[in-house]
């Protein structure tokens, strides 16, 4: 209200001066809050102190400089990872995609961005990561245009031998990807491979690792997406062994990031030392409410998951911004 009164007074005074002109030696009684000085008419507060005109606070620059990152909420009770990045220039990157039940929501989101995916990044072949893409690829009328799918996998036999409870999902993806034209299938990615999507650069952090322990999760490929000077890291379900190997394969100075997707949904993934090297400012949690609360049906804390431990690591690192799918679709601009 004060600002409105002052500017109203200024307007009235300027109109008066324009209509009558200032005749030499003649005095004018200006409204409260204004004085005539050598430099012109200035604002003063009611107590007589000179003040500056009230100005609006400058708007804070968007964190991603015009790009948009979405972490999509699970559409069933399952944990899952589905993330979509739209660059400032309109390019679209999808990471994993979630379960078959998550496919309709993912399709809706991508169609709202034009219906075209420039790069689809796959971390590993578990149903809560590739089930949606497998479903989409098997549709008679594909609802999305996909320029390229990027993945690093091994043979079906390896999955049946080393990750038998998820091997059928791996086999289903391997069959579905054959429906994609060969020039759009990129299964030769490795450490250092770069993928340009409009004004964003994706760097592949590793060729899938083959460990005897926690084999399916440790076979995750990590990706770094650089968009407008911000670095976003996706880890899939990478476990401790793969995380330690990744730290050995890269100079720690090259691993700092702004945003990180919490490995294995924030529980049982990479260890605390890994996150200390990465030093994220923002955490993405592909974590439903029951997993966030470590609730196996008996109430918070009744499960065996390590989510609370990981949350404490982030607190110790001073991370205060957390985006979690338990709260619905999450968007960072």
C-alpha positions as CSV (number, residue, x, y, z in Angstrom):
1,X,0.0,0.0,0.0
2,X,2.8,2.4,0.8
3,X,4.4,1.8,-2.6
4,X,1.0,2.5,-4.3
5,X,0.6,5.8,-2.4
6,X,4.1,7.0,-3.2
7,X,3.9,6.3,-6.9
8,X,0.4,7.8,-7.0
9,X,1.9,11.0,-5.5
10,X,4.7,11.0,-8.0
11,X,2.3,10.7,-10.9
12,X,0.1,13.5,-9.6
13,X,3.1,15.8,-9.1
14,X,4.5,15.2,-12.6
15,X,1.1,15.9,-14.1
16,X,0.9,19.2,-12.2
17,X,4.3,20.3,-13.3
18,X,3.6,19.4,-16.9
19,X,0.3,21.3,-16.9
20,X,1.6,24.5,-15.2
21,X,5.3,24.5,-15.6
22,X,7.6,25.8,-12.8
23,X,7.7,29.6,-12.6
24,X,10.9,31.1,-11.2
25,X,10.6,31.7,-7.4
26,X,7.2,30.2,-7.0
27,X,6.9,27.5,-4.3
28,X,4.9,24.3,-4.5
29,X,3.6,22.2,-1.8
30,X,4.4,18.6,-2.8
31,X,2.6,15.6,-1.4
32,X,4.0,13.8,1.6
33,X,7.0,11.7,0.7
34,X,8.4,14.0,-2.1
35,X,10.9,16.8,-2.0
36,X,12.3,19.1,-4.7
37,X,16.1,18.9,-4.6
38,X,18.9,20.0,-7.0
39,X,18.9,16.6,-8.6
40,X,15.2,16.7,-9.1
41,X,12.2,15.3,-7.2
42,X,13.3,12.6,-4.7
43,X,11.3,10.2,-2.5
44,X,11.6,10.6,1.2
45,X,10.0,8.5,3.9
46,X,7.3,10.0,6.1
47,X,9.9,10.7,8.8
48,X,12.0,12.7,6.3
49,X,14.7,10.3,5.5
50,X,15.6,10.0,1.8
51,X,14.6,6.6,0.3
52,X,14.8,4.8,-3.0
53,X,11.7,3.7,-4.9
54,X,10.6,0.2,-4.0
55,X,11.7,-2.3,-6.5
56,X,10.8,-5.9,-7.0
57,X,13.3,-8.6,-6.1
58,X,14.9,-10.1,-9.2
59,X,13.6,-13.5,-10.0
60,X,16.0,-16.3,-9.1
61,X,17.5,-18.1,-12.2
62,X,16.1,-21.6,-12.7
63,X,18.5,-24.2,-11.3
64,X,18.6,-26.1,-14.7
65,X,18.8,-22.9,-16.8
66,X,15.6,-23.5,-18.8
67,X,15.7,-27.3,-18.9
68,X,13.3,-29.6,-17.0
69,X,13.9,-32.8,-15.0
70,X,11.0,-35.0,-14.0
71,X,11.2,-38.0,-11.7
72,X,7.9,-39.8,-12.3
73,X,5.9,-41.4,-9.5
74,X,5.2,-45.1,-9.4
75,X,1.8,-46.0,-10.8
76,X,1.7,-49.3,-8.8
77,X,3.0,-50.3,-5.4
78,X,6.4,-51.2,-6.9
79,X,9.5,-49.3,-6.5
80,X,10.8,-48.1,-9.9
81,X,12.9,-45.6,-11.8
82,X,11.5,-43.4,-14.5
83,X,13.0,-40.0,-15.3
84,X,12.5,-37.6,-18.2
85,X,14.7,-34.6,-19.0
86,X,13.6,-32.0,-21.5
87,X,16.4,-29.7,-22.6
88,X,16.0,-25.9,-23.2
89,X,16.1,-26.6,-26.9
90,X,13.3,-29.3,-26.7
91,X,15.4,-32.5,-26.7
92,X,14.0,-35.3,-24.6
93,X,16.0,-37.9,-22.7
94,X,14.3,-40.8,-20.8
95,X,16.1,-42.9,-18.2
96,X,14.8,-46.4,-17.7
97,X,11.0,-45.9,-17.5
98,X,9.6,-48.2,-14.7
99,X,7.4,-51.2,-14.8
100,X,4.7,-52.1,-17.4
101,X,2.2,-50.4,-15.1
102,X,4.1,-47.2,-15.4
103,X,4.1,-47.2,-19.2
104,X,0.8,-45.2,-19.7
105,X,1.9,-42.3,-17.5
106,X,5.3,-42.2,-19.1
107,X,3.8,-42.1,-22.6
108,X,1.5,-39.3,-21.5
109,X,4.4,-37.2,-20.1
110,X,6.6,-37.7,-23.2
111,X,3.6,-37.0,-25.6
112,X,3.1,-33.7,-23.7
113,X,6.7,-32.9,-24.7
114,X,6.1,-33.7,-28.4
115,X,6.1,-37.5,-28.4
116,X,9.7,-37.9,-29.5
117,X,12.5,-39.4,-27.3
118,X,16.0,-38.5,-28.6
119,X,17.9,-40.8,-26.3
120,X,16.5,-43.6,-24.1
121,X,19.1,-44.6,-21.5
122,X,18.8,-48.1,-19.8
123,X,20.7,-48.8,-16.6
124,X,20.0,-52.5,-16.2
125,X,17.4,-55.2,-17.1
126,X,15.1,-55.4,-14.0
127,X,11.4,-55.1,-14.5
128,X,11.1,-51.9,-12.4
129,X,13.5,-50.2,-14.8
130,X,12.9,-51.7,-18.3
131,X,9.4,-53.1,-18.0
132,X,7.7,-50.0,-19.4
133,X,10.0,-49.8,-22.4
134,X,9.6,-53.5,-23.1
135,X,5.8,-52.9,-23.1
136,X,6.1,-49.9,-25.4
137,X,8.3,-51.7,-27.9
138,X,5.9,-54.6,-28.1
139,X,2.9,-52.4,-29.0
140,X,1.5,-52.8,-32.5
141,X,1.3,-49.0,-32.9
142,X,4.2,-47.5,-31.0
143,X,2.9,-44.4,-29.2
144,X,6.3,-42.7,-29.2
145,X,9.1,-41.9,-31.7
146,X,12.4,-43.1,-30.3
147,X,15.6,-42.0,-32.0
148,X,18.0,-44.2,-30.1
149,X,18.1,-46.7,-27.2
150,X,21.4,-47.0,-25.2
151,X,22.3,-50.0,-23.1
152,X,25.1,-52.4,-22.2
153,X,24.0,-56.0,-21.5
154,X,25.2,-59.6,-21.9
155,X,23.6,-62.8,-23.1
156,X,20.4,-64.3,-21.8
157,X,22.4,-67.2,-20.5
158,X,24.3,-64.9,-18.2
159,X,21.1,-63.5,-16.6
160,X,19.7,-67.0,-16.1
161,X,22.9,-68.1,-14.4
162,X,23.7,-65.0,-12.4
163,X,20.4,-63.2,-11.9
164,X,17.8,-66.0,-12.2
165,X,14.8,-64.4,-10.5
166,X,14.9,-61.5,-13.0
167,X,16.2,-63.4,-16.0
168,X,12.7,-63.6,-17.7
169,X,12.5,-59.8,-17.7
170,X,16.0,-59.6,-19.3
171,X,15.0,-62.2,-21.9
172,X,11.8,-60.2,-22.7
173,X,13.7,-57.0,-23.2
174,X,16.3,-58.7,-25.4
175,X,13.5,-60.0,-27.6
176,X,11.6,-56.7,-27.7
177,X,14.7,-54.7,-28.6
178,X,15.0,-56.7,-31.8
179,X,11.9,-55.0,-33.1
180,X,13.9,-51.7,-33.1
181,X,15.8,-50.8,-36.3
182,X,19.4,-51.7,-35.9
183,X,20.6,-48.1,-36.4
184,X,18.6,-47.1,-33.3
185,X,20.1,-49.8,-31.0
186,X,23.2,-48.7,-29.3
187,X,24.5,-51.7,-27.3
188,X,28.2,-50.8,-27.7
189,X,28.4,-48.0,-25.2
190,X,31.3,-48.0,-22.7
191,X,33.1,-45.7,-20.3
192,X,33.4,-42.2,-21.9
193,X,30.9,-42.7,-24.7
194,X,29.1,-39.4,-25.2
195,X,25.6,-38.8,-26.6
196,X,24.5,-35.3,-27.7
197,X,20.9,-34.4,-27.2
198,X,20.2,-30.8,-28.3
199,X,22.2,-28.7,-25.8
200,X,22.7,-31.6,-23.3
201,X,25.6,-34.0,-23.2
202,X,25.2,-37.5,-21.8
203,X,28.4,-39.3,-20.7
204,X,28.4,-43.1,-20.2
205,X,30.3,-43.8,-16.9
206,X,30.9,-47.5,-17.4
207,X,30.3,-50.6,-19.5
208,X,28.1,-52.9,-17.4
209,X,30.2,-54.6,-14.7
210,X,30.0,-58.4,-14.1
211,X,30.3,-59.2,-10.4
212,X,29.4,-62.5,-8.8
213,X,27.8,-60.7,-5.8
214,X,24.5,-58.8,-6.4
215,X,25.1,-59.5,-10.1
216,X,21.9,-58.0,-11.6
217,X,22.1,-54.7,-9.7
218,X,25.9,-54.3,-10.1
219,X,25.4,-54.7,-13.9
220,X,23.9,-51.2,-13.8
221,X,25.3,-48.6,-16.2
222,X,25.7,-45.1,-14.8
223,X,25.1,-42.0,-16.8
224,X,26.0,-38.3,-16.3
225,X,23.8,-35.7,-18.0
226,X,25.3,-32.2,-18.4
227,X,22.6,-29.6,-19.0
228,X,23.4,-25.9,-18.9
229,X,26.4,-26.4,-16.7
230,X,24.6,-28.7,-14.2
231,X,25.6,-32.4,-13.8
232,X,22.9,-35.0,-13.1
233,X,24.1,-38.6,-12.3
234,X,21.9,-41.7,-12.7
235,X,23.1,-44.8,-11.0
236,X,20.3,-47.3,-11.5
237,X,20.6,-50.0,-8.9
238,X,24.4,-50.0,-8.7
239,X,25.7,-51.8,-5.6
240,X,28.8,-51.4,-3.5
241,X,31.1,-53.4,-5.7
242,X,30.2,-51.5,-8.8
243,X,30.3,-48.2,-7.0
244,X,33.8,-48.9,-5.7
245,X,34.9,-49.9,-9.2
246,X,33.5,-46.7,-10.7
247,X,35.5,-44.6,-8.2
248,X,38.7,-46.4,-9.3
249,X,37.9,-46.0,-13.0
250,X,37.5,-42.2,-12.8
251,X,39.4,-39.2,-11.3
252,X,37.4,-38.1,-8.3
253,X,37.5,-34.5,-9.6
254,X,35.5,-35.7,-12.6
255,X,32.8,-37.2,-10.4
256,X,31.4,-34.2,-8.7
257,X,27.7,-33.6,-9.5
258,X,24.8,-31.3,-8.7
259,X,22.0,-33.9,-8.7
260,X,22.2,-37.6,-8.0
261,X,19.7,-40.4,-8.3
262,X,20.0,-42.5,-5.2
263,X,21.3,-46.0,-6.1
264,X,19.0,-48.9,-5.7
265,X,16.1,-46.6,-4.6
266,X,18.2,-45.3,-1.7
267,X,18.8,-48.6,0.0
268,X,21.4,-51.3,-0.3
269,X,23.2,-49.6,-3.2
270,X,26.5,-47.8,-3.3
271,X,28.2,-46.9,0.0
272,X,28.7,-43.7,1.9
273,X,32.2,-43.1,0.5
274,X,30.8,-43.1,-3.0
275,X,28.3,-40.3,-2.1
276,X,31.1,-38.4,-0.3
277,X,33.1,-38.3,-3.5
278,X,30.1,-37.3,-5.6
279,X,29.1,-34.4,-3.2
280,X,25.6,-33.9,-4.6
281,X,23.5,-30.8,-3.8
282,X,20.1,-32.5,-4.6
283,X,19.0,-36.1,-4.2
284,X,16.5,-37.9,-6.4
285,X,14.7,-40.7,-4.6
286,X,12.9,-43.3,-6.8
287,X,11.4,-44.5,-3.6
288,X,7.8,-45.2,-2.7
289,X,6.4,-44.4,0.8
290,X,6.8,-48.0,2.1
291,X,10.5,-48.1,1.2
292,X,11.1,-44.5,2.4
293,X,9.7,-45.6,5.8
294,X,11.3,-49.1,5.7
295,X,7.9,-50.5,6.2
296,X,7.3,-54.2,5.3
297,X,3.7,-54.0,6.5
298,X,4.4,-53.8,10.2
299,X,4.8,-50.1,10.3
300,X,7.8,-47.7,9.8
301,X,11.1,-49.4,10.7
302,X,9.7,-52.9,10.4
303,X,11.6,-53.8,7.2
304,X,15.2,-54.8,6.4
305,X,15.9,-52.0,3.9
306,X,18.7,-49.5,4.6
307,X,16.8,-46.3,3.5
308,X,17.1,-44.6,6.9
309,X,20.9,-45.2,6.9
310,X,21.2,-43.6,3.4
311,X,19.1,-40.7,4.5
312,X,21.5,-40.1,7.5
313,X,24.5,-40.2,5.1
314,X,22.9,-37.4,3.1
315,X,22.1,-35.4,6.2
316,X,25.8,-35.7,7.3
317,X,26.8,-34.4,3.8
318,X,24.6,-31.4,4.3
319,X,22.2,-32.2,1.5
320,X,18.8,-30.5,2.2
321,X,17.0,-30.8,-1.1
322,X,15.3,-34.2,-1.7
323,X,12.8,-35.1,-4.4
324,X,11.0,-38.4,-3.8
325,X,8.4,-40.2,-5.7
326,X,6.4,-40.9,-2.5
327,X,5.2,-37.3,-3.0
328,X,4.1,-37.8,-6.6
329,X,5.8,-36.6,-9.8
330,X,8.8,-34.5,-9.0
331,X,10.0,-31.6,-11.2
332,X,13.2,-29.6,-11.1
333,X,13.5,-26.5,-13.4
